[in-house]
Amino acid sequence: MQAIFVQFKCRAGRAYAVADALVETVEEISEVWSTSGHYDLIAKFYLPADRDIGHFVTERLQTVDGVSDTFTTVAFKAFGRA
């Protein structure tokens, strides 16, 4: 599995509806957070290693009603306490 983080800019007043839609319709989602700054939301997704990230983002995420822009970060290794 590969982890990606996607930040979302949403149309005015749509951030919570976008977050709800992501949780309801995208099975690969792990969690979504509302944020301050240039983007309204950040979400973590787990994809199979052979899944095309570009197609996933453009076809599954950017098409969610209320999304106006995305910024994707691919994660390489998780660090944490054992």
mmCIF file as gemmi writes it, N, C-alpha and C atoms, coordinates in Angstrom:
data_model
loop_
_atom_site.group_PDB
_atom_site.id
_atom_site.type_symbol
_atom_site.label_atom_id
_atom_site.label_alt_id
_atom_site.label_comp_id
_atom_site.label_asym_id
_atom_site.label_entity_id
_atom_site.label_seq_id
_atom_site.pdbx_PDB_ins_code
_atom_site.Cartn_x
_atom_site.Cartn_y
_atom_site.Cartn_z
_atom_site.occupancy
_atom_site.B_iso_or_equiv
_atom_site.pdbx_formal_charge
_atom_site.auth_seq_id
_atom_site.auth_asym_id
_atom_site.pdbx_PDB_model_num
ATOM 1 N N . MET Axp A 1 ? 0.841 -1.186 0 1 0 ? 1 A 1
ATOM 2 C CA . MET Axp A 1 ? 0 0 0 1 0 ? 1 A 1
ATOM 3 C C . MET Axp A 1 ? 0.881 1.243 0 1 0 ? 1 A 1
ATOM 4 N N . GLN Axp A 2 ? 0.411 2.251 -0.686 1 0 ? 2 A 1
ATOM 5 C CA . GLN Axp A 2 ? 1.106 3.539 -0.69 1 0 ? 2 A 1
ATOM 6 C C . GLN Axp A 2 ? 0.175 4.602 -0.099 1 0 ? 2 A 1
ATOM 7 N N . ALA Axp A 3 ? 0.754 5.488 0.673 1 0 ? 3 A 1
ATOM 8 C CA . ALA Axp A 3 ? -0.015 6.571 1.282 1 0 ? 3 A 1
ATOM 9 C C . ALA Axp A 3 ? 0.199 7.847 0.49 1 0 ? 3 A 1
ATOM 10 N N . ILE Axp A 4 ? -0.898 8.569 0.263 1 0 ? 4 A 1
ATOM 11 C CA . ILE Axp A 4 ? -0.804 9.9 -0.324 1 0 ? 4 A 1
ATOM 12 C C . ILE Axp A 4 ? -1.626 10.847 0.532 1 0 ? 4 A 1
ATOM 13 N N . PHE Axp A 5 ? -1.19 12.089 0.556 1 0 ? 5 A 1
ATOM 14 C CA . PHE Axp A 5 ? -1.922 13.153 1.226 1 0 ? 5 A 1
ATOM 15 C C . PHE Axp A 5 ? -2.372 14.13 0.156 1 0 ? 5 A 1
ATOM 16 N N . VAL Axp A 6 ? -3.642 14.521 0.201 1 0 ? 6 A 1
ATOM 17 C CA . VAL Axp A 6 ? -4.171 15.453 -0.78 1 0 ? 6 A 1
ATOM 18 C C . VAL Axp A 6 ? -4.802 16.621 -0.031 1 0 ? 6 A 1
ATOM 19 N N . GLN Axp A 7 ? -4.364 17.82 -0.405 1 0 ? 7 A 1
ATOM 20 C CA . GLN Axp A 7 ? -4.967 19.034 0.134 1 0 ? 7 A 1
ATOM 21 C C . GLN Axp A 7 ? -6.005 19.517 -0.867 1 0 ? 7 A 1
ATOM 22 N N . PHE Axp A 8 ? -7.095 20.042 -0.351 1 0 ? 8 A 1
ATOM 23 C CA . PHE Axp A 8 ? -8.217 20.464 -1.183 1 0 ? 8 A 1
ATOM 24 C C . PHE Axp A 8 ? -8.541 21.933 -0.947 1 0 ? 8 A 1
ATOM 25 N N . LYS Axp A 9 ? -8.664 22.687 -2.034 1 0 ? 9 A 1
ATOM 26 C CA . LYS Axp A 9 ? -9.292 23.997 -1.997 1 0 ? 9 A 1
ATOM 27 C C . LYS Axp A 9 ? -10.735 23.759 -2.411 1 0 ? 9 A 1
ATOM 28 N N . CYS Axp A 10 ? -11.644 24.345 -1.655 1 0 ? 10 A 1
ATOM 29 C CA . CYS Axp A 10 ? -13.061 24.137 -1.921 1 0 ? 10 A 1
ATOM 30 C C . CYS Axp A 10 ? -13.729 25.469 -2.274 1 0 ? 10 A 1
ATOM 31 N N . ARG Axp A 11 ? -14.813 25.382 -3.046 1 0 ? 11 A 1
ATOM 32 C CA . ARG Axp A 11 ? -15.595 26.572 -3.309 1 0 ? 11 A 1
ATOM 33 C C . ARG Axp A 11 ? -16.139 27.091 -1.985 1 0 ? 11 A 1
ATOM 34 N N . ALA Axp A 12 ? -16.378 28.376 -1.938 1 0 ? 12 A 1
ATOM 35 C CA . ALA Axp A 12 ? -16.839 29.032 -0.702 1 0 ? 12 A 1
ATOM 36 C C . ALA Axp A 12 ? -18.031 28.296 -0.091 1 0 ? 12 A 1
ATOM 37 N N . GLY Axp A 13 ? -17.907 27.995 1.187 1 0 ? 13 A 1
ATOM 38 C CA . GLY Axp A 13 ? -18.984 27.356 1.925 1 0 ? 13 A 1
ATOM 39 C C . GLY Axp A 13 ? -19.148 25.865 1.694 1 0 ? 13 A 1
ATOM 40 N N . ARG Axp A 14 ? -18.246 25.232 0.966 1 0 ? 14 A 1
ATOM 41 C CA . ARG Axp A 14 ? -18.415 23.83 0.588 1 0 ? 14 A 1
ATOM 42 C C . ARG Axp A 14 ? -17.459 22.863 1.293 1 0 ? 14 A 1
ATOM 43 N N . ALA Axp A 15 ? -16.555 23.347 2.129 1 0 ? 15 A 1
ATOM 44 C CA . ALA Axp A 15 ? -15.532 22.476 2.714 1 0 ? 15 A 1
ATOM 45 C C . ALA Axp A 15 ? -16.125 21.298 3.494 1 0 ? 15 A 1
ATOM 46 N N . TYR Axp A 16 ? -17.129 21.54 4.318 1 0 ? 16 A 1
ATOM 47 C CA . TYR Axp A 16 ? -17.695 20.443 5.103 1 0 ? 16 A 1
ATOM 48 C C . TYR Axp A 16 ? -18.44 19.455 4.216 1 0 ? 16 A 1
ATOM 49 N N . ALA Axp A 17 ? -19.121 19.948 3.197 1 0 ? 17 A 1
ATOM 50 C CA . ALA Axp A 17 ? -19.816 19.056 2.266 1 0 ? 17 A 1
ATOM 51 C C . ALA Axp A 17 ? -18.815 18.206 1.49 1 0 ? 17 A 1
ATOM 52 N N . VAL Axp A 18 ? -17.684 18.805 1.103 1 0 ? 18 A 1
ATOM 53 C CA . VAL Axp A 18 ? -16.637 18.048 0.409 1 0 ? 18 A 1
ATOM 54 C C . VAL Axp A 18 ? -16.079 16.973 1.338 1 0 ? 18 A 1
ATOM 55 N N . ALA Axp A 19 ? -15.791 17.328 2.578 1 0 ? 19 A 1
ATOM 56 C CA . ALA Axp A 19 ? -15.268 16.346 3.537 1 0 ? 19 A 1
ATOM 57 C C . ALA Axp A 19 ? -16.249 15.188 3.702 1 0 ? 19 A 1
ATOM 58 N N . ASP Axp A 20 ? -17.524 15.499 3.857 1 0 ? 20 A 1
ATOM 59 C CA . ASP Axp A 20 ? -18.542 14.449 3.993 1 0 ? 20 A 1
ATOM 60 C C . ASP Axp A 20 ? -18.588 13.566 2.751 1 0 ? 20 A 1
ATOM 61 N N . ALA Axp A 21 ? -18.539 14.182 1.566 1 0 ? 21 A 1
ATOM 62 C CA . ALA Axp A 21 ? -18.594 13.425 0.323 1 0 ? 21 A 1
ATOM 63 C C . ALA Axp A 21 ? -17.391 12.49 0.184 1 0 ? 21 A 1
ATOM 64 N N . LEU Axp A 22 ? -16.215 12.966 0.562 1 0 ? 22 A 1
ATOM 65 C CA . LEU Axp A 22 ? -15.021 12.127 0.49 1 0 ? 22 A 1
ATOM 66 C C . LEU Axp A 22 ? -15.164 10.902 1.387 1 0 ? 22 A 1
ATOM 67 N N . VAL Axp A 23 ? -15.607 11.122 2.614 1 0 ? 23 A 1
ATOM 68 C CA . VAL Axp A 23 ? -15.755 10.024 3.57 1 0 ? 23 A 1
ATOM 69 C C . VAL Axp A 23 ? -16.823 9.031 3.096 1 0 ? 23 A 1
ATOM 70 N N . GLU Axp A 24 ? -17.883 9.541 2.521 1 0 ? 24 A 1
ATOM 71 C CA . GLU Axp A 24 ? -18.997 8.689 2.09 1 0 ? 24 A 1
ATOM 72 C C . GLU Axp A 24 ? -18.699 7.896 0.811 1 0 ? 24 A 1
ATOM 73 N N . THR Axp A 25 ? -17.881 8.46 -0.097 1 0 ? 25 A 1
ATOM 74 C CA . THR Axp A 25 ? -17.784 7.861 -1.43 1 0 ? 25 A 1
ATOM 75 C C . THR Axp A 25 ? -16.413 7.311 -1.819 1 0 ? 25 A 1
ATOM 76 N N . VAL Axp A 26 ? -15.375 7.642 -1.077 1 0 ? 26 A 1
ATOM 77 C CA . VAL Axp A 26 ? -14.023 7.218 -1.475 1 0 ? 26 A 1
ATOM 78 C C . VAL Axp A 26 ? -13.513 6.208 -0.443 1 0 ? 26 A 1
ATOM 79 N N . GLU Axp A 27 ? -13.552 4.935 -0.812 1 0 ? 27 A 1
ATOM 80 C CA . GLU Axp A 27 ? -13.197 3.879 0.147 1 0 ? 27 A 1
ATOM 81 C C . GLU Axp A 27 ? -11.727 3.9 0.54 1 0 ? 27 A 1
ATOM 82 N N . GLU Axp A 28 ? -10.868 4.516 -0.272 1 0 ? 28 A 1
ATOM 83 C CA . GLU Axp A 28 ? -9.429 4.546 0.012 1 0 ? 28 A 1
ATOM 84 C C . GLU Axp A 28 ? -9.047 5.587 1.066 1 0 ? 28 A 1
ATOM 85 N N . ILE Axp A 29 ? -10.006 6.387 1.518 1 0 ? 29 A 1
ATOM 86 C CA . ILE Axp A 29 ? -9.703 7.441 2.48 1 0 ? 29 A 1
ATOM 87 C C . ILE Axp A 29 ? -9.419 6.855 3.86 1 0 ? 29 A 1
ATOM 88 N N . SER Axp A 30 ? -8.441 7.425 4.535 1 0 ? 30 A 1
ATOM 89 C CA . SER Axp A 30 ? -8.136 7.058 5.908 1 0 ? 30 A 1
ATOM 90 C C . SER Axp A 30 ? -8.732 8.086 6.867 1 0 ? 30 A 1
ATOM 91 N N . GLU Axp A 31 ? -8.495 9.35 6.568 1 0 ? 31 A 1
ATOM 92 C CA . GLU Axp A 31 ? -9.032 10.43 7.398 1 0 ? 31 A 1
ATOM 93 C C . GLU Axp A 31 ? -8.981 11.739 6.619 1 0 ? 31 A 1
ATOM 94 N N . VAL Axp A 32 ? -9.779 12.696 7.064 1 0 ? 32 A 1
ATOM 95 C CA . VAL Axp A 32 ? -9.79 14.023 6.458 1 0 ? 32 A 1
ATOM 96 C C . VAL Axp A 32 ? -9.895 15.054 7.569 1 0 ? 32 A 1
ATOM 97 N N . TRP Axp A 33 ? -9.135 16.119 7.427 1 0 ? 33 A 1
ATOM 98 C CA . TRP Axp A 33 ? -9.075 17.178 8.438 1 0 ? 33 A 1
ATOM 99 C C . TRP Axp A 33 ? -9.371 18.525 7.789 1 0 ? 33 A 1
ATOM 100 N N . SER Axp A 34 ? -10.089 19.396 8.491 1 0 ? 34 A 1
ATOM 101 C CA . SER Axp A 34 ? -10.205 20.781 8.047 1 0 ? 34 A 1
ATOM 102 C C . SER Axp A 34 ? -8.943 21.507 8.497 1 0 ? 34 A 1
ATOM 103 N N . THR Axp A 35 ? -8.469 22.443 7.674 1 0 ? 35 A 1
ATOM 104 C CA . THR Axp A 35 ? -7.203 23.121 7.962 1 0 ? 35 A 1
ATOM 105 C C . THR Axp A 35 ? -7.325 24.623 7.725 1 0 ? 35 A 1
ATOM 106 N N . SER Axp A 36 ? -6.353 25.352 8.252 1 0 ? 36 A 1
ATOM 107 C CA . SER Axp A 36 ? -6.24 26.774 7.958 1 0 ? 36 A 1
ATOM 108 C C . SER Axp A 36 ? -5.164 26.94 6.889 1 0 ? 36 A 1
ATOM 109 N N . GLY Axp A 37 ? -5.104 28.118 6.294 1 0 ? 37 A 1
ATOM 110 C CA . GLY Axp A 37 ? -4.07 28.366 5.299 1 0 ? 37 A 1
ATOM 111 C C . GLY Axp A 37 ? -4.618 28.371 3.891 1 0 ? 37 A 1
ATOM 112 N N . HIS Axp A 38 ? -3.779 27.997 2.939 1 0 ? 38 A 1
ATOM 113 C CA . HIS Axp A 38 ? -4.14 28.063 1.523 1 0 ? 38 A 1
ATOM 114 C C . HIS Axp A 38 ? -5.153 27.003 1.109 1 0 ? 38 A 1
ATOM 115 N N . TYR Axp A 39 ? -5.241 25.912 1.847 1 0 ? 39 A 1
ATOM 116 C CA . TYR Axp A 39 ? -6.161 24.834 1.52 1 0 ? 39 A 1
ATOM 117 C C . TYR Axp A 39 ? -7.148 24.643 2.66 1 0 ? 39 A 1
ATOM 118 N N . ASP Axp A 40 ? -8.329 24.137 2.331 1 0 ? 40 A 1
ATOM 119 C CA . ASP Axp A 40 ? -9.402 23.99 3.317 1 0 ? 40 A 1
ATOM 120 C C . ASP Axp A 40 ? -9.392 22.641 4.024 1 0 ? 40 A 1
ATOM 121 N N . LEU Axp A 41 ? -8.926 21.607 3.317 1 0 ? 41 A 1
ATOM 122 C CA . LEU Axp A 41 ? -8.93 20.245 3.857 1 0 ? 41 A 1
ATOM 123 C C . LEU Axp A 41 ? -7.623 19.55 3.503 1 0 ? 41 A 1
ATOM 124 N N . ILE Axp A 42 ? -7.254 18.56 4.321 1 0 ? 42 A 1
ATOM 125 C CA . ILE Axp A 42 ? -6.188 17.629 3.959 1 0 ? 42 A 1
ATOM 126 C C . ILE Axp A 42 ? -6.701 16.232 4.275 1 0 ? 42 A 1
ATOM 127 N N . ALA Axp A 43 ? -6.474 15.307 3.355 1 0 ? 43 A 1
ATOM 128 C CA . ALA Axp A 43 ? -6.944 13.941 3.537 1 0 ? 43 A 1
ATOM 129 C C . ALA Axp A 43 ? -5.818 12.963 3.24 1 0 ? 43 A 1
ATOM 130 N N . LYS Axp A 44 ? -5.871 11.841 3.931 1 0 ? 44 A 1
ATOM 131 C CA . LYS Axp A 44 ? -4.894 10.771 3.75 1 0 ? 44 A 1
ATOM 132 C C . LYS Axp A 44 ? -5.599 9.593 3.097 1 0 ? 44 A 1
ATOM 133 N N . PHE Axp A 45 ? -4.966 9.063 2.06 1 0 ? 45 A 1
ATOM 134 C CA . PHE Axp A 45 ? -5.516 7.929 1.321 1 0 ? 45 A 1
ATOM 135 C C . PHE Axp A 45 ? -4.475 6.825 1.248 1 0 ? 45 A 1
ATOM 136 N N . TYR Axp A 46 ? -4.928 5.582 1.28 1 0 ? 46 A 1
ATOM 137 C CA . TYR Axp A 46 ? -4.065 4.426 1.061 1 0 ? 46 A 1
ATOM 138 C C . TYR Axp A 46 ? -4.482 3.765 -0.244 1 0 ? 46 A 1
ATOM 139 N N . LEU Axp A 47 ? -3.521 3.649 -1.164 1 0 ? 47 A 1
ATOM 140 C CA . LEU Axp A 47 ? -3.78 3.049 -2.468 1 0 ? 47 A 1
ATOM 141 C C . LEU Axp A 47 ? -2.926 1.796 -2.644 1 0 ? 47 A 1
ATOM 142 N N . PRO Axp A 48 ? -3.423 0.808 -3.387 1 0 ? 48 A 1
ATOM 143 C CA . PRO Axp A 48 ? -2.579 -0.341 -3.712 1 0 ? 48 A 1
ATOM 144 C C . PRO Axp A 48 ? -1.333 0.133 -4.464 1 0 ? 48 A 1
ATOM 145 N N . ALA Axp A 49 ? -0.247 -0.582 -4.309 1 0 ? 49 A 1
ATOM 146 C CA . ALA Axp A 49 ? 1.038 -0.179 -4.909 1 0 ? 49 A 1
ATOM 147 C C . ALA Axp A 49 ? 0.953 -0.01 -6.419 1 0 ? 49 A 1
ATOM 148 N N . ASP Axp A 50 ? 0.077 -0.755 -7.073 1 0 ? 50 A 1
ATOM 149 C CA . ASP Axp A 50 ? -0.017 -0.673 -8.532 1 0 ? 50 A 1
ATOM 150 C C . ASP Axp A 50 ? -1.064 0.335 -9.016 1 0 ? 50 A 1
ATOM 151 N N . ARG Axp A 51 ? -1.686 1.064 -8.107 1 0 ? 51 A 1
ATOM 152 C CA . ARG Axp A 51 ? -2.728 2.036 -8.475 1 0 ? 51 A 1
ATOM 153 C C . ARG Axp A 51 ? -2.094 3.297 -9.024 1 0 ? 51 A 1
ATOM 154 N N . ASP Axp A 52 ? -2.632 3.822 -10.111 1 0 ? 52 A 1
ATOM 155 C CA . ASP Axp A 52 ? -2.14 5.055 -10.727 1 0 ? 52 A 1
ATOM 156 C C . ASP Axp A 52 ? -2.642 6.257 -9.923 1 0 ? 52 A 1
ATOM 157 N N . ILE Axp A 53 ? -1.734 6.957 -9.271 1 0 ? 53 A 1
ATOM 158 C CA . ILE Axp A 53 ? -2.097 8.086 -8.414 1 0 ? 53 A 1
ATOM 159 C C . ILE Axp A 53 ? -2.756 9.208 -9.225 1 0 ? 53 A 1
ATOM 160 N N . GLY Axp A 54 ? -2.205 9.492 -10.388 1 0 ? 54 A 1
ATOM 161 C CA . GLY Axp A 54 ? -2.741 10.573 -11.211 1 0 ? 54 A 1
ATOM 162 C C . GLY Axp A 54 ? -4.191 10.348 -11.591 1 0 ? 54 A 1
ATOM 163 N N . HIS Axp A 55 ? -4.504 9.135 -12.026 1 0 ? 55 A 1
ATOM 164 C CA . HIS Axp A 55 ? -5.891 8.821 -12.376 1 0 ? 55 A 1
ATOM 165 C C . HIS Axp A 55 ? -6.792 8.89 -11.151 1 0 ? 55 A 1
ATOM 166 N N . PHE Axp A 56 ? -6.313 8.384 -10.019 1 0 ? 56 A 1
ATOM 167 C CA . PHE Axp A 56 ? -7.11 8.417 -8.794 1 0 ? 56 A 1
ATOM 168 C C . PHE Axp A 56 ? -7.453 9.852 -8.412 1 0 ? 56 A 1
ATOM 169 N N . VAL Axp A 57 ? -6.456 10.728 -8.417 1 0 ? 57 A 1
ATOM 170 C CA . VAL Axp A 57 ? -6.687 12.118 -8.011 1 0 ? 57 A 1
ATOM 171 C C . VAL Axp A 57 ? -7.59 12.836 -9.012 1 0 ? 57 A 1
ATOM 172 N N . THR Axp A 58 ? -7.285 12.716 -10.293 1 0 ? 58 A 1
ATOM 173 C CA . THR Axp A 58 ? -8.06 13.481 -11.276 1 0 ? 58 A 1
ATOM 174 C C . THR Axp A 58 ? -9.466 12.931 -11.493 1 0 ? 58 A 1
ATOM 175 N N . GLU Axp A 59 ? -9.643 11.619 -11.407 1 0 ? 59 A 1
ATOM 176 C CA . GLU Axp A 59 ? -10.948 11.033 -11.683 1 0 ? 59 A 1
ATOM 177 C C . GLU Axp A 59 ? -11.828 10.843 -10.452 1 0 ? 59 A 1
ATOM 178 N N . ARG Axp A 60 ? -11.233 10.597 -9.292 1 0 ? 60 A 1
ATOM 179 C CA . ARG Axp A 60 ? -12.024 10.32 -8.085 1 0 ? 60 A 1
ATOM 180 C C . ARG Axp A 60 ? -12.122 11.509 -7.145 1 0 ? 60 A 1
ATOM 181 N N . LEU Axp A 61 ? -11.067 12.342 -7.081 1 0 ? 61 A 1
ATOM 182 C CA . LEU Axp A 61 ? -11.051 13.407 -6.086 1 0 ? 61 A 1
ATOM 183 C C . LEU Axp A 61 ? -11.379 14.779 -6.663 1 0 ? 61 A 1
ATOM 184 N N . GLN Axp A 62 ? -10.762 15.12 -7.774 1 0 ? 62 A 1
ATOM 185 C CA . GLN Axp A 62 ? -10.999 16.45 -8.348 1 0 ? 62 A 1
ATOM 186 C C . GLN Axp A 62 ? -12.414 16.608 -8.879 1 0 ? 62 A 1
ATOM 187 N N . THR Axp A 63 ? -13.119 15.518 -9.083 1 0 ? 63 A 1
ATOM 188 C CA . THR Axp A 63 ? -14.487 15.58 -9.596 1 0 ? 63 A 1
ATOM 189 C C . THR Axp A 63 ? -15.546 15.686 -8.499 1 0 ? 63 A 1
ATOM 190 N N . VAL Axp A 64 ? -15.137 15.637 -7.23 1 0 ? 64 A 1
ATOM 191 C CA . VAL Axp A 64 ? -16.096 15.783 -6.133 1 0 ? 64 A 1
ATOM 192 C C . VAL Axp A 64 ? -16.672 17.198 -6.177 1 0 ? 64 A 1
ATOM 193 N N . ASP Axp A 65 ? -17.99 17.295 -6.109 1 0 ? 65 A 1
ATOM 194 C CA . ASP Axp A 65 ? -18.657 18.589 -6.178 1 0 ? 65 A 1
ATOM 195 C C . ASP Axp A 65 ? -18.157 19.508 -5.055 1 0 ? 65 A 1
ATOM 196 N N . GLY Axp A 66 ? -17.699 20.69 -5.423 1 0 ? 66 A 1
ATOM 197 C CA . GLY Axp A 66 ? -17.21 21.654 -4.45 1 0 ? 66 A 1
ATOM 198 C C . GLY Axp A 66 ? -15.701 21.785 -4.422 1 0 ? 66 A 1
ATOM 199 N N . VAL Axp A 67 ? -14.983 20.851 -5.04 1 0 ? 67 A 1
ATOM 200 C CA . VAL Axp A 67 ? -13.517 20.909 -5.09 1 0 ? 67 A 1
ATOM 201 C C . VAL Axp A 67 ? -13.104 21.854 -6.209 1 0 ? 67 A 1
ATOM 202 N N . SER Axp A 68 ? -12.236 22.822 -5.886 1 0 ? 68 A 1
ATOM 203 C CA . SER Axp A 68 ? -11.759 23.74 -6.92 1 0 ? 68 A 1
ATOM 204 C C . SER Axp A 68 ? -10.283 23.536 -7.256 1 0 ? 68 A 1
ATOM 205 N N . ASP Axp A 69 ? -9.509 22.884 -6.361 1 0 ? 69 A 1
ATOM 206 C CA . ASP Axp A 69 ? -8.088 22.65 -6.61 1 0 ? 69 A 1
ATOM 207 C C . ASP Axp A 69 ? -7.595 21.594 -5.64 1 0 ? 69 A 1
ATOM 208 N N . THR Axp A 70 ? -6.532 20.881 -6.031 1 0 ? 70 A 1
ATOM 209 C CA . THR Axp A 70 ? -5.904 19.905 -5.14 1 0 ? 70 A 1
ATOM 210 C C . THR Axp A 70 ? -4.395 20.047 -5.203 1 0 ? 70 A 1
ATOM 211 N N . PHE Axp A 71 ? -3.74 19.559 -4.168 1 0 ? 71 A 1
ATOM 212 C CA . PHE Axp A 71 ? -2.278 19.49 -4.103 1 0 ? 71 A 1
ATOM 213 C C . PHE Axp A 71 ? -1.941 18.141 -3.483 1 0 ? 71 A 1
ATOM 214 N N . THR Axp A 72 ? -1.225 17.296 -4.211 1 0 ? 72 A 1
ATOM 215 C CA . THR Axp A 72 ? -0.958 15.922 -3.784 1 0 ? 72 A 1
ATOM 216 C C . THR Axp A 72 ? 0.488 15.743 -3.346 1 0 ? 72 A 1
ATOM 217 N N . THR Axp A 73 ? 0.669 15.047 -2.224 1 0 ? 73 A 1
ATOM 218 C CA . THR Axp A 73 ? 1.987 14.691 -1.723 1 0 ? 73 A 1
ATOM 219 C C . THR Axp A 73 ? 2.045 13.18 -1.56 1 0 ? 73 A 1
ATOM 220 N N . VAL Axp A 74 ? 3.071 12.549 -2.141 1 0 ? 74 A 1
ATOM 221 C CA . VAL Axp A 74 ? 3.276 11.115 -2.001 1 0 ? 74 A 1
ATOM 222 C C . VAL Axp A 74 ? 4.149 10.88 -0.78 1 0 ? 74 A 1
ATOM 223 N N . ALA Axp A 75 ? 3.727 9.975 0.086 1 0 ? 75 A 1
ATOM 224 C CA . ALA Axp A 75 ? 4.492 9.663 1.291 1 0 ? 75 A 1
ATOM 225 C C . ALA Axp A 75 ? 5.377 8.447 1.046 1 0 ? 75 A 1
ATOM 226 N N . PHE Axp A 76 ? 6.615 8.477 1.558 1 0 ? 76 A 1
ATOM 227 C CA . PHE Axp A 76 ? 7.546 7.382 1.362 1 0 ? 76 A 1
ATOM 228 C C . PHE Axp A 76 ? 7.633 6.434 2.548 1 0 ? 76 A 1
ATOM 229 N N . LYS Axp A 77 ? 7.792 6.964 3.75 1 0 ? 77 A 1
ATOM 230 C CA . LYS Axp A 77 ? 7.97 6.118 4.937 1 0 ? 77 A 1
ATOM 231 C C . LYS Axp A 77 ? 7.315 6.789 6.129 1 0 ? 77 A 1
ATOM 232 N N . ALA Axp A 78 ? 6.622 5.997 6.92 1 0 ? 78 A 1
ATOM 233 C CA . ALA Axp A 78 ? 6.017 6.505 8.155 1 0 ? 78 A 1
ATOM 234 C C . ALA Axp A 78 ? 6.962 6.255 9.316 1 0 ? 78 A 1
ATOM 235 N N . PHE Axp A 79 ? 7.086 7.235 10.175 1 0 ? 79 A 1
ATOM 236 C CA . PHE Axp A 79 ? 7.892 7.102 11.385 1 0 ? 79 A 1
ATOM 237 C C . PHE Axp A 79 ? 6.969 7.265 12.592 1 0 ? 79 A 1
ATOM 238 N N . GLY Axp A 80 ? 7.251 6.547 13.647 1 0 ? 80 A 1
ATOM 239 C CA . GLY Axp A 80 ? 6.416 6.664 14.835 1 0 ? 80 A 1
ATOM 240 C C . GLY Axp A 80 ? 6.953 5.794 15.951 1 0 ? 80 A 1
ATOM 241 N N . ARG Axp A 81 ? 6.27 5.83 17.048 1 0 ? 81 A 1
ATOM 242 C CA . ARG Axp A 81 ? 6.633 5.011 18.204 1 0 ? 81 A 1
ATOM 243 C C . ARG Axp A 81 ? 6.125 3.598 17.997 1 0 ? 81 A 1
ATOM 244 N N . ALA Axp A 82 ? 6.9 2.651 18.387 1 0 ? 82 A 1
ATOM 245 C CA . ALA Axp A 82 ? 6.509 1.237 18.229 1 0 ? 82 A 1
ATOM 246 C C . ALA Axp A 82 ? 5.557 0.805 19.307 1 0 ? 82 A 1
